[in-house]
Amino acid sequence: MKFDQNNSFQLKKLLKQIKLNEENISMILGAIVLVIVGVLVVNYFKDKGNGSITIDSTQTSAINEHTVVKGETLWSIAENSYGSGYNWVDIKSANNLETDNIEVGQKLILPDDVAPNEPTTTEESQTVLQESPITSETYTVVKGDSLWNIAVRAYGDGFRWTEIAEVNELDNPNIIHTGNILILPR
């Protein structure tokens, strides 16, 4: 249907008959918007005002609580709870702690769904020292390698990993991929 001036005139005539002009239509639409916003605001504060916190039922079975006693640290709590002090970061994360400081009497959440973290530096160093030394001027990365391990095998000093990173112009020395060929400065 083609809209022309006759149709426009008929629409205005119809609106006049039902006494709706632009001002009234704007007021009606504004009132509808206000009602919708009002309902949303009321529902928001109604949910906030009841003071209850809803917890997903799948999470309730995976949470224990621990009260800090004198002399405890996140490390010692993790050792006692998970068998590894390295899980202190899981406790810190579960409690949204900004620092590592805890106080006597503080209640901490200990998540059950945490697997014990194994210490890496000491055990890895012992394993690496048992592997054959690297004597060549290049090295092909294998699964499980790190620059530290490679430096220990190549130089007997893990702290020389920075030299390997610098010579190979690595943007992120924490990321090396299996199959990468690294230059080992001698």
HUBEL-V777449 format. One record per backbone hydrogen bond with DSSP energy under -1.0 kcal/mol. CO is the residue of the C=O (numbers start at 1). NH is the residue of the N-H. E is the energy in kcal/mol with one decimal. If there is no record, write none. Layout:
BEGIN
co=[CO;CO]
nh=[NH;NH]
e=[E;E]
END
This chain:
BEGIN
co=[4;5;6;7;8;9;10;11;12;13;14;15;21;22;23;24;25;26;27;28;29;30;31;32;33;34;35;36;37;38;39;40;41;42;43;44;45;48;56;56;59;62;64;66;68;69;73;74;75;76;77;78;78;79;84;85;87;88;89;90;91;92;93;103;106;108;110;120;121;122;123;124;125;126;137;139;141;142;146;147;148;149;150;151;151;152;153;157;158;160;161;162;163;164;165;166;172;177;180;182]
nh=[8;9;10;11;12;13;14;15;16;17;18;20;25;26;27;28;29;30;31;32;33;34;35;36;37;38;39;40;41;42;43;44;45;46;47;48;49;51;59;60;62;112;110;108;105;72;77;78;79;80;81;82;84;83;87;88;91;92;93;94;95;97;96;106;68;66;64;124;125;126;127;128;129;130;184;182;179;145;150;151;152;153;154;155;157;156;134;160;161;164;165;166;167;168;170;169;175;180;141;139]
e=[-2.0;-2.3;-2.3;-2.3;-2.1;-2.2;-2.4;-2.6;-2.2;-1.9;-1.9;-3.1;-2.4;-2.5;-1.9;-2.3;-2.6;-2.5;-2.3;-2.1;-2.2;-2.4;-2.3;-2.2;-2.6;-2.7;-2.4;-2.1;-2.6;-2.6;-2.4;-2.2;-2.5;-2.3;-2.0;-1.8;-2.5;-1.0;-1.8;-1.1;-1.4;-2.5;-3.6;-3.5;-3.1;-1.9;-2.4;-2.3;-2.4;-2.3;-2.4;-3.0;-1.0;-1.4;-1.5;-1.8;-1.5;-2.5;-2.3;-2.4;-1.4;-2.2;-1.2;-2.1;-2.9;-3.0;-1.6;-2.8;-2.1;-2.1;-2.4;-3.2;-2.5;-1.1;-3.3;-3.5;-2.8;-2.0;-2.4;-2.6;-2.3;-2.2;-2.7;-3.0;-1.1;-1.3;-1.5;-1.6;-1.6;-1.2;-2.4;-2.4;-2.6;-2.0;-2.2;-1.2;-2.2;-2.3;-3.1;-2.3]
END
